Amino acid sequence: MKLLYRIGCASLLSLGLISSAQAETPRAAWHAQIGHGYSQLAAATSELEKTADSYCAAPSPASMQALKEQWLSAFSAWQAVRFVGFGPIEENTRAWKFQFWPDPKNLTASKVDYWLNGDKDITADAISRDSVAIQGFPAVEYLLYDERIIDTDKALPAERSCNLLTAISSNLDANANALNTDWTALEERYLSVEDYDNGTLQSAMQSLELLADWRLAAPIGERGNGKPNPYVADAWRSGQSLNTVHASLQGLSDYFVPGLTLLLAENDQMTLAEQFNQQLNKTLDHFEQLPADIAPLMETEEGRKSLKALLEDVNTTKTMLTGPVSAALSVVRGFNSSDGD
């Protein structure tokens, strides 16, 4: 699988993002690593805004391809930090402003259609004050890929479609930069409040539970009524549902595991740390042989087996984190880091 966005951080020390003094504490590692992820997101959304502007100024097949690639790069940067469910991302439904999901009522499509068929001025400010369903990456994906748009006279680069594309992209960039700034400002409190260990660990656990149960098991029919439904997966319109799962798991490896390793080392659990890292890497290895999307794999018995094998390893990774790792670190489930100390 070709993953356009690659974090490329194999370990805490190889990143070189934190000083040796900072590396003495797990929370310092986590703050630095997550901060790097947020800065990557801000850079990617800034590039998306520029690419959208360039496309609408001079549309061509080449600039459309560049736009699609940059959308995926920025969306993957979001997936990499999606496991962070505490701190500034909790404020004002920020996470949904990046990705409104799940969307069983297809509100994203309804909102995009509302703006395209209306006569209101389309600006980033107007988008920022509307529903979260119009503000994030899925709304851009709808403009780029949905047949209800691309096969009509509203297809890009139609004027209102371009106006909406650039407004949403600008809003995404503003939100990413604000998130990055606010995370930096949280540093002193994050490093001083011991319960953020619990908060960070629980956030990763919940992320893996969501990924296993809803982002993989539900689309392939291993949850609920047992019927496969690739339309409940991330990024189904663009055919990138497995790429987004890959980016999320890689984000955990790069932005969560280094701090976890330090915390386990502090508790004389380096063997457990190595086992968890090996299991996560084993899960990541699946993507070398997988396509970008779930849907084509559901069409063959071999493809379905490969998805079930991936799910099995995701579940094993999840169980290891929520089980022996959680027990070794005496994690108390239910902590909400926004409650303070």
C-alpha beads as a LAMMPS data file, in Angstrom:
LAMMPS data file: protein, C-alpha beads

341 atoms
340 bonds

1 atom types
1 bond types

-500.0 500.0 xlo xhi
-500.0 500.0 ylo yhi
-500.0 500.0 zlo zhi

Masses

1 110.0

Atoms # bond

1 1 1 0.000 0.000 0.000
2 1 1 1.301 3.430 -0.889
3 1 1 0.746 5.801 2.011
4 1 1 1.209 9.382 0.818
5 1 1 1.623 10.682 4.340
6 1 1 4.398 9.042 6.302
7 1 1 5.495 10.328 9.681
8 1 1 8.829 8.557 9.541
9 1 1 9.632 8.459 13.245
10 1 1 10.935 5.084 14.262
11 1 1 11.667 5.879 17.869
12 1 1 11.764 8.595 20.469
13 1 1 15.476 9.162 20.189
14 1 1 15.678 9.041 16.390
15 1 1 13.193 11.891 16.128
16 1 1 15.523 14.282 17.851
17 1 1 12.529 16.380 18.834
18 1 1 13.081 16.318 22.571
19 1 1 16.130 16.950 24.659
20 1 1 17.792 14.289 26.759
21 1 1 16.424 16.035 29.839
22 1 1 12.892 15.915 28.493
23 1 1 13.347 12.278 27.515
24 1 1 13.565 11.430 31.207
25 1 1 9.787 11.725 31.561
26 1 1 7.063 9.971 29.588
27 1 1 4.756 12.995 29.590
28 1 1 7.507 15.199 28.168
29 1 1 7.942 12.673 25.379
30 1 1 4.201 12.539 24.752
31 1 1 3.847 16.302 24.721
32 1 1 6.705 16.681 22.258
33 1 1 5.548 13.819 20.028
34 1 1 1.907 14.874 19.910
35 1 1 3.058 18.444 19.358
36 1 1 5.059 17.271 16.380
37 1 1 1.960 15.520 15.052
38 1 1 -0.113 18.663 15.445
39 1 1 2.540 20.752 13.701
40 1 1 2.539 18.211 10.853
41 1 1 -1.236 18.581 10.620
42 1 1 -0.978 22.375 10.545
43 1 1 1.654 22.232 7.806
44 1 1 -0.408 19.780 5.753
45 1 1 -3.612 21.831 5.995
46 1 1 -1.683 24.961 5.046
47 1 1 -0.458 23.159 1.939
48 1 1 -3.988 21.937 1.236
49 1 1 -5.266 25.510 1.336
50 1 1 -2.553 26.624 -1.087
51 1 1 -3.165 23.670 -3.394
52 1 1 -6.921 24.340 -3.449
53 1 1 -6.300 27.993 -4.303
54 1 1 -3.862 27.020 -7.056
55 1 1 -6.260 24.500 -8.554
56 1 1 -9.165 26.944 -8.677
57 1 1 -6.936 29.635 -10.189
58 1 1 -5.675 27.310 -12.941
59 1 1 -7.655 24.054 -13.089
60 1 1 -6.141 21.157 -15.006
61 1 1 -5.925 17.380 -14.677
62 1 1 -2.480 17.775 -13.124
63 1 1 -3.604 20.340 -10.559
64 1 1 -6.639 18.189 -9.706
65 1 1 -4.347 15.230 -9.067
66 1 1 -2.128 17.407 -6.886
67 1 1 -5.210 18.547 -4.976
68 1 1 -6.366 14.975 -4.357
69 1 1 -2.925 13.942 -3.179
70 1 1 -2.654 16.890 -0.812
71 1 1 -6.129 16.222 0.566
72 1 1 -5.035 12.666 1.380
73 1 1 -1.778 13.879 2.896
74 1 1 -3.590 16.330 5.175
75 1 1 -6.328 13.853 6.054
76 1 1 -3.687 11.248 6.918
77 1 1 -1.917 13.789 9.136
78 1 1 -5.202 14.145 11.007
79 1 1 -5.564 10.362 11.288
80 1 1 -2.099 10.171 12.856
81 1 1 -3.167 12.372 15.801
82 1 1 -6.745 11.150 15.931
83 1 1 -5.912 9.032 18.979
84 1 1 -5.548 12.204 21.066
85 1 1 -8.957 12.663 22.644
86 1 1 -8.100 15.079 25.459
87 1 1 -6.824 18.616 25.855
88 1 1 -7.481 21.301 23.232
89 1 1 -9.046 18.849 20.756
90 1 1 -11.995 18.500 23.172
91 1 1 -12.871 22.185 22.976
92 1 1 -15.796 23.339 20.820
93 1 1 -16.235 19.965 19.054
94 1 1 -12.871 20.451 17.349
95 1 1 -12.450 16.793 16.419
96 1 1 -15.713 16.828 14.470
97 1 1 -14.615 19.980 12.687
98 1 1 -11.788 17.933 11.212
99 1 1 -13.841 14.808 10.584
100 1 1 -17.565 14.454 11.106
101 1 1 -17.821 10.681 11.467
102 1 1 -19.773 8.484 11.640
103 1 1 -22.291 10.132 9.365
104 1 1 -25.181 7.631 9.028
105 1 1 -27.601 10.299 7.790
106 1 1 -25.147 11.594 5.178
107 1 1 -25.289 15.095 6.641
108 1 1 -22.019 16.014 4.946
109 1 1 -23.599 15.510 1.522
110 1 1 -26.709 17.452 2.546
111 1 1 -24.662 20.366 3.799
112 1 1 -22.455 20.525 0.715
113 1 1 -25.528 20.402 -1.520
114 1 1 -27.161 23.156 0.542
115 1 1 -24.233 25.498 -0.016
116 1 1 -23.833 24.658 -3.694
117 1 1 -27.521 25.123 -4.461
118 1 1 -27.935 28.312 -2.423
119 1 1 -27.017 31.903 -3.041
120 1 1 -25.276 32.806 0.228
121 1 1 -21.736 34.136 0.030
122 1 1 -19.307 31.289 0.646
123 1 1 -16.468 32.335 2.941
124 1 1 -14.269 30.586 5.475
125 1 1 -15.943 32.601 8.219
126 1 1 -19.411 31.497 7.103
127 1 1 -18.295 27.870 6.987
128 1 1 -16.760 28.126 10.471
129 1 1 -20.141 29.208 11.863
130 1 1 -22.106 26.434 10.174
131 1 1 -22.505 22.746 11.094
132 1 1 -19.429 20.625 11.758
133 1 1 -20.625 18.431 8.861
134 1 1 -19.491 21.067 6.340
135 1 1 -16.215 22.035 8.002
136 1 1 -13.909 19.059 7.671
137 1 1 -12.025 16.681 5.419
138 1 1 -15.119 14.613 4.459
139 1 1 -16.758 17.694 2.902
140 1 1 -13.683 18.255 0.723
141 1 1 -13.698 14.554 -0.143
142 1 1 -17.330 14.874 -1.252
143 1 1 -16.413 17.709 -3.620
144 1 1 -13.505 15.746 -5.039
145 1 1 -15.008 12.292 -5.403
146 1 1 -18.766 11.950 -5.030
147 1 1 -20.608 11.028 -8.211
148 1 1 -23.494 13.298 -7.295
149 1 1 -21.067 16.195 -7.801
150 1 1 -18.388 15.130 -10.268
151 1 1 -20.883 14.018 -12.935
152 1 1 -22.850 17.283 -12.915
153 1 1 -22.391 20.937 -13.833
154 1 1 -21.498 21.571 -10.169
155 1 1 -18.280 19.578 -10.497
156 1 1 -15.032 21.358 -9.743
157 1 1 -13.940 23.864 -10.952
158 1 1 -17.489 25.304 -11.005
159 1 1 -17.470 28.685 -9.276
160 1 1 -19.494 27.845 -6.163
161 1 1 -17.767 24.482 -5.814
162 1 1 -14.368 26.166 -5.932
163 1 1 -15.518 28.798 -3.474
164 1 1 -16.667 26.064 -1.113
165 1 1 -13.469 24.063 -1.593
166 1 1 -11.231 27.014 -0.746
167 1 1 -13.424 28.127 2.179
168 1 1 -13.408 24.683 3.802
169 1 1 -9.663 24.311 3.214
170 1 1 -9.022 27.709 4.800
171 1 1 -11.193 26.803 7.774
172 1 1 -9.354 23.501 8.218
173 1 1 -6.041 25.323 8.221
174 1 1 -7.259 27.847 10.795
175 1 1 -8.489 25.048 13.065
176 1 1 -5.244 23.075 12.727
177 1 1 -3.107 26.089 13.553
178 1 1 -5.264 26.969 16.565
179 1 1 -5.047 23.378 17.801
180 1 1 -1.274 23.390 17.420
181 1 1 -0.968 26.676 19.312
182 1 1 -3.250 25.538 22.117
183 1 1 -1.380 22.262 22.539
184 1 1 1.871 24.174 22.924
185 1 1 0.232 26.368 25.559
186 1 1 -0.882 23.263 27.486
187 1 1 2.697 22.104 28.044
188 1 1 3.231 23.356 31.614
189 1 1 -0.042 21.918 32.866
190 1 1 0.355 18.661 30.950
191 1 1 3.806 18.070 32.409
192 1 1 2.766 18.935 35.957
193 1 1 -0.517 16.997 36.230
194 1 1 0.269 13.344 36.875
195 1 1 -3.212 12.182 35.865
196 1 1 -2.388 13.050 32.267
197 1 1 -0.566 9.697 32.209
198 1 1 -3.937 8.034 32.667
199 1 1 -5.584 10.413 30.223
200 1 1 -3.064 9.753 27.474
201 1 1 -3.148 5.997 27.962
202 1 1 -6.928 5.882 27.961
203 1 1 -7.090 8.013 24.851
204 1 1 -4.903 5.520 22.979
205 1 1 -6.982 2.618 24.282
206 1 1 -10.223 4.226 23.152
207 1 1 -8.691 4.967 19.766
208 1 1 -7.769 1.316 19.243
209 1 1 -11.224 0.205 20.390
210 1 1 -12.860 2.566 17.915
211 1 1 -10.528 1.453 15.140
212 1 1 -11.080 -2.246 15.743
213 1 1 -14.822 -2.202 16.372
214 1 1 -16.112 0.523 14.080
215 1 1 -13.484 1.428 11.497
216 1 1 -12.680 -2.207 10.620
217 1 1 -15.094 -4.745 12.107
218 1 1 -18.276 -2.884 11.154
219 1 1 -17.390 -2.260 7.469
220 1 1 -16.286 -5.865 6.893
221 1 1 -19.331 -7.374 8.625
222 1 1 -17.639 -8.622 11.790
223 1 1 -19.806 -6.461 14.017
224 1 1 -23.520 -5.715 14.254
225 1 1 -25.770 -7.600 11.813
226 1 1 -22.840 -9.398 10.196
227 1 1 -23.395 -7.797 6.803
228 1 1 -20.415 -6.048 5.171
229 1 1 -20.963 -2.348 4.583
230 1 1 -17.876 -0.502 3.299
231 1 1 -19.886 2.741 3.276
232 1 1 -19.538 3.055 7.041
233 1 1 -15.743 3.149 6.761
234 1 1 -13.588 6.256 6.709
235 1 1 -12.905 7.810 3.313
236 1 1 -15.046 5.363 1.324
237 1 1 -15.779 7.948 -1.375
238 1 1 -12.093 8.348 -2.201
239 1 1 -11.287 4.657 -1.775
240 1 1 -8.788 5.347 1.013
241 1 1 -10.387 3.568 3.980
242 1 1 -7.395 1.315 4.688
243 1 1 -4.922 4.138 4.123
244 1 1 -6.601 6.062 6.935
245 1 1 -6.420 3.053 9.266
246 1 1 -2.750 2.683 8.380
247 1 1 -2.107 6.357 9.186
248 1 1 -3.850 6.039 12.561
249 1 1 -1.823 2.991 13.569
250 1 1 1.388 4.617 12.367
251 1 1 0.499 7.705 14.404
252 1 1 0.174 5.556 17.521
253 1 1 3.552 4.000 16.766
254 1 1 5.259 7.349 16.259
255 1 1 3.494 9.650 18.709
256 1 1 2.317 7.352 21.499
257 1 1 4.648 4.356 21.768
258 1 1 7.859 6.289 22.640
259 1 1 6.278 7.811 25.762
260 1 1 4.623 4.501 26.614
261 1 1 8.006 2.775 26.410
262 1 1 9.495 5.266 28.859
263 1 1 6.574 4.839 31.248
264 1 1 6.827 1.053 31.152
265 1 1 10.591 1.300 31.677
266 1 1 9.984 3.396 34.783
267 1 1 7.823 0.535 36.049
268 1 1 10.371 -2.190 35.231
269 1 1 8.250 -3.474 32.357
270 1 1 10.628 -3.240 29.393
271 1 1 9.797 -6.769 28.253
272 1 1 6.133 -5.795 28.039
273 1 1 7.084 -2.612 26.191
274 1 1 9.017 -4.624 23.619
275 1 1 6.140 -7.089 23.227
276 1 1 3.627 -4.316 22.618
277 1 1 5.894 -2.598 20.110
278 1 1 6.476 -5.883 18.277
279 1 1 2.739 -6.552 18.122
280 1 1 1.988 -3.081 16.766
281 1 1 4.727 -3.466 14.150
282 1 1 3.288 -6.862 13.190
283 1 1 -0.067 -5.152 12.658
284 1 1 1.517 -2.425 10.553
285 1 1 3.243 -5.032 8.395
286 1 1 -0.144 -6.064 6.963
287 1 1 -0.388 -2.845 4.983
288 1 1 2.591 -3.753 2.810
289 1 1 0.303 -6.202 0.995
290 1 1 -3.023 -4.365 1.199
291 1 1 -4.646 -1.914 -1.217
292 1 1 -5.810 1.544 -0.192
293 1 1 -9.442 0.581 0.347
294 1 1 -11.574 -2.060 2.037
295 1 1 -14.164 -2.434 -0.732
296 1 1 -12.194 -4.431 -3.361
297 1 1 -11.024 -6.898 -0.728
298 1 1 -14.617 -7.717 0.157
299 1 1 -15.171 -9.096 -3.336
300 1 1 -12.956 -12.170 -2.953
301 1 1 -12.483 -14.871 -0.338
302 1 1 -8.738 -14.155 -0.237
303 1 1 -9.416 -10.449 0.287
304 1 1 -11.862 -11.121 3.114
305 1 1 -9.303 -13.377 4.791
306 1 1 -6.676 -10.632 4.612
307 1 1 -9.067 -8.154 6.252
308 1 1 -9.926 -10.607 9.010
309 1 1 -6.232 -11.229 9.603
310 1 1 -5.656 -7.486 9.907
311 1 1 -8.584 -7.175 12.306
312 1 1 -7.244 -10.048 14.390
313 1 1 -3.900 -8.302 14.833
314 1 1 -5.569 -4.939 15.569
315 1 1 -7.650 -6.689 18.232
316 1 1 -4.540 -8.346 19.677
317 1 1 -2.810 -4.955 19.830
318 1 1 -5.878 -3.442 21.482
319 1 1 -6.169 -6.286 23.999
320 1 1 -2.504 -6.040 24.916
321 1 1 -2.837 -2.316 25.619
322 1 1 -6.131 -2.533 27.507
323 1 1 -5.054 -5.702 29.331
324 1 1 -1.477 -6.372 30.493
325 1 1 -0.131 -2.867 29.731
326 1 1 -3.059 -1.225 31.487
327 1 1 -2.686 -3.560 34.471
328 1 1 1.064 -2.992 34.716
329 1 1 0.514 0.764 34.830
330 1 1 -2.574 0.628 37.097
331 1 1 -4.640 2.576 34.590
332 1 1 -7.992 3.685 35.940
333 1 1 -10.523 3.710 33.106
334 1 1 -12.945 6.621 33.044
335 1 1 -10.506 9.462 33.732
336 1 1 -11.237 12.638 31.807
337 1 1 -8.127 14.791 31.532
338 1 1 -10.232 17.887 30.952
339 1 1 -11.349 17.624 34.555
340 1 1 -7.904 18.753 35.683
341 1 1 -6.196 17.274 38.737

Bonds

1 1 1 2
2 1 2 3
3 1 3 4
4 1 4 5
5 1 5 6
6 1 6 7
7 1 7 8
8 1 8 9
9 1 9 10
10 1 10 11
11 1 11 12
12 1 12 13
13 1 13 14
14 1 14 15
15 1 15 16
16 1 16 17
17 1 17 18
18 1 18 19
19 1 19 20
20 1 20 21
21 1 21 22
22 1 22 23
23 1 23 24
24 1 24 25
25 1 25 26
26 1 26 27
27 1 27 28
28 1 28 29
29 1 29 30
30 1 30 31
31 1 31 32
32 1 32 33
33 1 33 34
34 1 34 35
35 1 35 36
36 1 36 37
37 1 37 38
38 1 38 39
39 1 39 40
40 1 40 41
41 1 41 42
42 1 42 43
43 1 43 44
44 1 44 45
45 1 45 46
46 1 46 47
47 1 47 48
48 1 48 49
49 1 49 50
50 1 50 51
51 1 51 52
52 1 52 53
53 1 53 54
54 1 54 55
55 1 55 56
56 1 56 57
57 1 57 58
58 1 58 59
59 1 59 60
60 1 60 61
61 1 61 62
62 1 62 63
63 1 63 64
64 1 64 65
65 1 65 66
66 1 66 67
67 1 67 68
68 1 68 69
69 1 69 70
70 1 70 71
71 1 71 72
72 1 72 73
73 1 73 74
74 1 74 75
75 1 75 76
76 1 76 77
77 1 77 78
78 1 78 79
79 1 79 80
80 1 80 81
81 1 81 82
82 1 82 83
83 1 83 84
84 1 84 85
85 1 85 86
86 1 86 87
87 1 87 88
88 1 88 89
89 1 89 90
90 1 90 91
91 1 91 92
92 1 92 93
93 1 93 94
94 1 94 95
95 1 95 96
96 1 96 97
97 1 97 98
98 1 98 99
99 1 99 100
100 1 100 101
101 1 101 102
102 1 102 103
103 1 103 104
104 1 104 105
105 1 105 106
106 1 106 107
107 1 107 108
108 1 108 109
109 1 109 110
110 1 110 111
111 1 111 112
112 1 112 113
113 1 113 114
114 1 114 115
115 1 115 116
116 1 116 117
117 1 117 118
118 1 118 119
119 1 119 120
120 1 120 121
121 1 121 122
122 1 122 123
123 1 123 124
124 1 124 125
125 1 125 126
126 1 126 127
127 1 127 128
128 1 128 129
129 1 129 130
130 1 130 131
131 1 131 132
132 1 132 133
133 1 133 134
134 1 134 135
135 1 135 136
136 1 136 137
137 1 137 138
138 1 138 139
139 1 139 140
140 1 140 141
141 1 141 142
142 1 142 143
143 1 143 144
144 1 144 145
145 1 145 146
146 1 146 147
147 1 147 148
148 1 148 149
149 1 149 150
150 1 150 151
151 1 151 152
152 1 152 153
153 1 153 154
154 1 154 155
155 1 155 156
156 1 156 157
157 1 157 158
158 1 158 159
159 1 159 160
160 1 160 161
161 1 161 162
162 1 162 163
163 1 163 164
164 1 164 165
165 1 165 166
166 1 166 167
167 1 167 168
168 1 168 169
169 1 169 170
170 1 170 171
171 1 171 172
172 1 172 173
173 1 173 174
174 1 174 175
175 1 175 176
176 1 176 177
177 1 177 178
178 1 178 179
179 1 179 180
180 1 180 181
181 1 181 182
182 1 182 183
183 1 183 184
184 1 184 185
185 1 185 186
186 1 186 187
187 1 187 188
188 1 188 189
189 1 189 190
190 1 190 191
191 1 191 192
192 1 192 193
193 1 193 194
194 1 194 195
195 1 195 196
196 1 196 197
197 1 197 198
198 1 198 199
199 1 199 200
200 1 200 201
201 1 201 202
202 1 202 203
203 1 203 204
204 1 204 205
205 1 205 206
206 1 206 207
207 1 207 208
208 1 208 209
209 1 209 210
210 1 210 211
211 1 211 212
212 1 212 213
213 1 213 214
214 1 214 215
215 1 215 216
216 1 216 217
217 1 217 218
218 1 218 219
219 1 219 220
220 1 220 221
221 1 221 222
222 1 222 223
223 1 223 224
224 1 224 225
225 1 225 226
226 1 226 227
227 1 227 228
228 1 228 229
229 1 229 230
230 1 230 231
231 1 231 232
232 1 232 233
233 1 233 234
234 1 234 235
235 1 235 236
236 1 236 237
237 1 237 238
238 1 238 239
239 1 239 240
240 1 240 241
241 1 241 242
242 1 242 243
243 1 243 244
244 1 244 245
245 1 245 246
246 1 246 247
247 1 247 248
248 1 248 249
249 1 249 250
250 1 250 251
251 1 251 252
252 1 252 253
253 1 253 254
254 1 254 255
255 1 255 256
256 1 256 257
257 1 257 258
258 1 258 259
259 1 259 260
260 1 260 261
261 1 261 262
262 1 262 263
263 1 263 264
264 1 264 265
265 1 265 266
266 1 266 267
267 1 267 268
268 1 268 269
269 1 269 270
270 1 270 271
271 1 271 272
272 1 272 273
273 1 273 274
274 1 274 275
275 1 275 276
276 1 276 277
277 1 277 278
278 1 278 279
279 1 279 280
280 1 280 281
281 1 281 282
282 1 282 283
283 1 283 284
284 1 284 285
285 1 285 286
286 1 286 287
287 1 287 288
288 1 288 289
289 1 289 290
290 1 290 291
291 1 291 292
292 1 292 293
293 1 293 294
294 1 294 295
295 1 295 296
296 1 296 297
297 1 297 298
298 1 298 299
299 1 299 300
300 1 300 301
301 1 301 302
302 1 302 303
303 1 303 304
304 1 304 305
305 1 305 306
306 1 306 307
307 1 307 308
308 1 308 309
309 1 309 310
310 1 310 311
311 1 311 312
312 1 312 313
313 1 313 314
314 1 314 315
315 1 315 316
316 1 316 317
317 1 317 318
318 1 318 319
319 1 319 320
320 1 320 321
321 1 321 322
322 1 322 323
323 1 323 324
324 1 324 325
325 1 325 326
326 1 326 327
327 1 327 328
328 1 328 329
329 1 329 330
330 1 330 331
331 1 331 332
332 1 332 333
333 1 333 334
334 1 334 335
335 1 335 336
336 1 336 337
337 1 337 338
338 1 338 339
339 1 339 340
340 1 340 341
